[in-house]
Amino acid sequence: MRSAHLVFRLYLLLRRIDILNFLIVGAGGFVGAAARYGISLLPLNERSVFPVNTLIINVVGAFAIGLISTAAKHTGLDGRAVLFLKAGICGGFTTFSTFALETVTLFE
């Protein structure tokens, strides 16, 4: 009986989750990750051991998130568009973990 109750609670939870939002974030993440990969291939300052490309990616991404947030607040941008742009594209584009790894590697 307990397992049936858990299944029913899970069903109620899943009904509240809009699956389309997951697809929107995934599509944006694909675009952001592909853009990130493309920029990482640029031969910027190849003589330096400092991860210039990753720094540029994260600074541009943080700036873009700020612009998107401001635009959404002042223009009434659709919530799903904001989700696509911020969580999807910017989330896939920026990655603090790569920056952290490259920074640690830089100091080794």
C-alpha positions as CSV (number, residue, x, y, z in Angstrom):
1,M,0.0,0.0,0.0
2,R,2.9,2.4,0.8
3,S,4.4,2.0,-2.7
4,A,1.1,2.8,-4.3
5,H,1.0,6.0,-2.2
6,L,4.5,6.9,-3.3
7,V,3.7,6.3,-7.0
8,F,0.6,8.4,-6.7
9,R,2.5,11.3,-5.1
10,L,5.2,11.0,-7.8
11,Y,2.4,11.2,-10.4
12,L,1.0,14.3,-8.8
13,L,4.4,15.9,-8.8
14,L,5.1,15.1,-12.4
15,R,1.8,16.6,-13.4
16,R,2.9,19.9,-12.0
17,I,6.2,19.8,-13.9
18,D,5.9,21.2,-17.4
19,I,8.0,18.9,-19.6
20,L,8.2,21.6,-22.3
21,N,10.3,23.6,-20.0
22,F,12.9,20.8,-19.9
23,L,12.9,20.6,-23.6
24,I,13.3,24.4,-23.9
25,V,16.3,24.4,-21.5
26,G,17.8,21.4,-23.3
27,A,17.5,23.1,-26.7
28,G,19.1,26.3,-25.3
29,G,21.8,24.2,-23.6
30,F,22.7,22.6,-27.0
31,V,23.1,26.1,-28.6
32,G,25.1,27.4,-25.7
33,A,27.4,24.3,-25.5
34,A,28.0,24.4,-29.2
35,A,28.9,28.1,-29.1
36,R,31.2,27.5,-26.1
37,Y,33.0,24.7,-28.0
38,G,33.4,26.9,-31.1
39,I,34.9,29.7,-29.1
40,S,37.2,27.3,-27.2
41,L,38.7,26.4,-30.6
42,L,39.7,30.0,-31.4
43,P,43.5,30.5,-31.2
44,L,43.5,33.4,-28.7
45,N,46.8,34.1,-27.0
46,E,48.3,30.6,-27.7
47,R,51.5,31.5,-26.0
48,S,49.9,32.1,-22.6
49,V,49.1,29.3,-20.2
50,F,46.2,31.4,-18.8
51,P,42.8,30.1,-20.1
52,V,41.9,33.2,-22.0
53,N,39.0,31.6,-24.0
54,T,37.3,30.3,-20.8
55,L,37.6,33.7,-19.2
56,I,36.1,35.4,-22.2
57,I,33.3,32.8,-22.3
58,N,32.4,33.3,-18.6
59,V,32.6,37.1,-18.7
60,V,30.4,37.3,-21.9
61,G,28.0,34.8,-20.4
62,A,27.6,36.6,-17.1
63,F,27.1,39.9,-19.0
64,A,24.5,38.2,-21.2
65,I,22.6,36.9,-18.2
66,G,22.5,40.4,-16.7
67,L,21.2,41.8,-20.0
68,I,18.6,39.1,-20.4
69,S,17.4,39.6,-16.8
70,T,17.1,43.4,-17.2
71,A,15.3,43.0,-20.6
72,A,12.9,40.5,-19.1
73,K,12.1,42.8,-16.2
74,H,11.5,45.9,-18.3
75,T,9.9,44.4,-21.4
76,G,7.8,41.6,-20.0
77,L,9.7,39.0,-22.0
78,D,8.0,35.6,-22.0
79,G,9.0,33.3,-19.2
80,R,9.9,30.5,-21.5
81,A,12.1,32.8,-23.6
82,V,13.9,33.8,-20.5
83,L,14.3,30.1,-19.6
84,F,15.7,29.3,-23.0
85,L,18.1,32.2,-23.0
86,K,19.3,32.2,-19.3
87,A,19.2,28.6,-18.1
88,G,19.6,27.1,-21.6
89,I,21.9,29.1,-23.8
90,C,23.8,30.9,-21.0
91,G,23.9,27.8,-18.8
92,G,25.3,25.7,-21.6
93,F,27.7,28.5,-22.7
94,T,29.3,29.3,-19.4
95,T,30.8,26.8,-17.0
96,F,32.4,27.7,-13.8
97,S,33.8,24.2,-13.4
98,T,35.9,24.4,-16.5
99,F,37.2,27.8,-15.4
100,A,38.0,26.4,-11.9
101,L,39.8,23.4,-13.4
102,E,41.9,25.5,-15.7
103,T,42.7,27.9,-12.9
104,V,43.9,25.1,-10.7
105,T,45.9,23.7,-13.6
106,L,47.4,27.1,-14.2
107,F,48.8,27.2,-10.6
108,E,50.3,23.7,-10.7
